[in-house]
Amino acid sequence: MVEITTRGESVRVDVRGLHKLLAFKGGFELPAAAVKSARRMDEKEVWSMWKGFRVPGTHLPGVIAAGTFYKNGEKHFWDVRNAARAIEIELSGARYDKLYVEVADPEATLRTLSAT
């Protein structure tokens, strides 16, 4: 799971707990202006999607997707175990093209991101 916070003109993505090891990443920061859109994902959509080529990360289909994945020329970051709390964040001009992450409160996180 990740925690997303905003500070001024930046968005902080902190990977929590054991997920740091599974995702090979503790967190990162990106400009708030890089967030193009954010939406809630459907559980079936999360597990039916081909994630791409994992470099590095962990992927057990239907259980967890965590780490960096390359798909169709894009770089994605995944950290989802509970698909019911997954959101997709589309970015522009950032290190990643898309983030697929599980958060504690998807609706609150989406409100936070839309306020940036």
Residue, then its C-alpha position, 0 to 999 in steps of 0.5 A: m500500500v502507498e500513502i500519497t500526500t501533497r506538499g505545495e507544488s509536489v506530490r509524495v508517494d510513500v510505499r509502506g511496510l513490506h511493500k518497500l521490499l516487494a516494489f524495490k522502492g521506498g517512495f518518490e516525489l513528483p511535481a503536482a503539475a505532472v498529474k493529468s488524471a486520477r481514477r478509481m479502478d475496478e477490481k476485475e480490471v486490476w487483475s485482468m490487465w497485463k502489467g508489462f515487463r517487470v524490472p524490478g518488482t514482484h508479480l503474483p497474478g491475482v495476489i500482488a503487483a509491485g514495482t516498475f513495469y514497462k508496457n507499450g513504451e511506457k514506464h508504470f509503477w504498481d503497488v496493489r494487493n487489495a484491488a478494491r482500493a486501487i487507483e490509477i494516476e496518469l502522469s505527464g513529464a514525470r519519471y513514470d507514465k502511470l501509477y497503479v497503487e493501493v491506498a487506504d482511502p481511494e476517494a480521499t486520495l482522489r480528492t487530494l490529487s484533484a485539489t493540486 
